[in-house]
């Protein structure tokens, strides 16, 4: 609302200074009541004006004070330097520090609200590995600030060198401007340009990888192939071997977050500074997750078929894939050095060379399962392990851990998917299966023991697996170090000098920010040491521990995490508003861990309830699949019953002030609950890129298969029928909008390919059609996750203000 708005009384004007609808309404009420009182008392009109102005000014100052508190609290929480990646130096190496010491390189990310960027930094920690006691790590040297355009950082196997993939400094140049830097002891040895060789380098976890050869002479990575040359019918510059007419032909990509659809393998010779593509992979195969074979003669990679079409791949582990090998021919670098003018080849020879490049030289290694990913070799090179699944319906579910005896190429299942579900009464010890998205780049503790992270109910848990016996062991971490919460595994190393391994992970709980832990694996278990943090981090961590409380509870069909402001909860007159916060997916899980959003809401006086409803991961395969055909029913029911369970045991919570905040499928749940506001007591919702109409989304999303299967249809084609369309629409919240629907804030990313913004825009206008209070925020360039710092902070602060208003 405009600050210039004025209220007129008997031709005398004064500024209302309104900041929102509430202040405007307050001013009008004061006018009405005070005018009657002043007439009765026969007081001068000037007294009336001073009185109203003073009351409105008090409200304005209060609102501004609240806003200042909100922004400062968010900045304080968001400016923590949180771990993003980490590496343990291999045993026996003397690079980068004393030989007989444990050495850790840690990459952190910290939000910068001045430049609205996320800063990266590298820190090094060490401690003596000879001491018999579990001595502490110390940081040495200043943190090295890493520019935002760094896509990859990867130490060499010996740790004597460091590879950095750097992108363009200017955003408009990102298309092809990359360089590969090789560093040694702070000295830049080489900067190798990749201009013209390929387009973007993939630095994501799906396709991206940057790997060293064992002799540290080569690097392999994934990048987008250069686009084919095209020509319009009337282009002035004619191009050889290009048939005009394809200039505007659709170029498919891999959906959300991706600009390209042809990831391929490239290799760099560090001696020559030459980058070459790895030929022999057919065009209908997209390559990712590349590794060198133990001999270095082959490249091992995951291949996804492009046919019949590319479906969105981010968070979709059900895409058909297999592990392949392709020869690594080092002679390509020598050939690339030959001067072009000396290649006086005939057209026939050029055609023959082109045909040879396109010849399929791959070998499919995995054959037992529909999807395979994360190939990793044991330290002795005798075993290849990987994750596999036969699931074609849900976008995520349990995985198998498989192994291949490398010499014979014999496959076997090491850890299978349990057939029994985990009942909520079973407690937390029953193994639900492996819910592991990817294996760590290095994941072996020994030649036969693997460490990995997995969702175990509502906790991301560290487990070890014996690849010989298939036994799975749940690892306990001390509560004071975050062991009552969840972990994220960063690195695993074999420590040869004492025949034990080590892990590097971060552990957190809802009121404990991410602690980085070094765990030495011995026969009796793990010995844990926390890496030192900054004084600012320690102070805030202590404060959060006293200000925020949490608990985990269950109902017969779901598990929930209740987070609350503990200082307010102890007050006798407490009346805490509640935010129900369902996760997206729907086949995901909210782990028991630290999040800025929940801590922010709790510090601002709200309780938060995360609900892991039916369909969530970590509770067994049947639990995941039980939601299919029941979206808009089971998920909503579990959220309502979880809310009731929390309210019944916590009288300090205000059952008349219920709010819902969720994104994607969490936004779907929020939209449904908004349409049932009178039944549930929902006062307002904030919906981030929500699915509001599955039938609409079926035709525009990068994952139309999600739409049909979640709605209970049996094939992708079934959505393109009147019956299928009706079934998808009938379970959607857009068809249930009514005049009693709760006020809803719509938060949309303009570049979202998973739930394109038209889905939310339609919901917004349907709300306006029936007179529901609504507001829409649309972030230019924002995707489904809205990870840009300005977008992330703006949507969370706007969400809190929206809830405060209602």
Secondary structure by P-SEA (a helix, b strand, c coil): ccccbbbbcccbbbbcccccaaaaaaaaaaaaaaaaaaaaacccaaaaaaaaaaaaaaaaaaaaaaaaaaaaaaaaaaaccccccccccccccccccccccbbbbbbbbbbbccccbbbbbbbbbbbbcccccbbbbbbcccbbbbccccccccccccccbbbbbbccccccccccbbbbbbbccccccbbbbbcccccccccccccbbbbbcccccbbbbbbbcccccccccccccccccccccccccccccccccccccbbbbbbbcccccccccccccccccccccccccccccbbbbbbbbccccccccccccccbbbbbccccccaaaaaaacccccccccaaaaaaaaaaaacccccccccccccccccccccccccccccccccccccccbbbbbbbcccccbbbbcccccccccccccccccccccccccccccccccccbbbbcccccccbbbbbbccccbbbbbbbccccccccbbbbbccccccccccbbbbbbbbbcccccbbbbbbbbccccbbbbbccccaaaaaaaaaaaacccccccccccbbbbbbcccccccccccbbbbbbcccccccccccccccaaaaaaaaabbbbbbbbcccccccccccccccccccccaaaaaaaaaaaaaaaacccccccbbbbbbccaaaaaaaaaaaacccccccbbbbccccccccccccccccaaaaaaaaccccccccccaaaaaaaaaacccccccccccbbbbbbbcccccccaaaaaaaaaaaaaacccbbbbbbcccccccccaaaaaaaaaaaaaaaaac
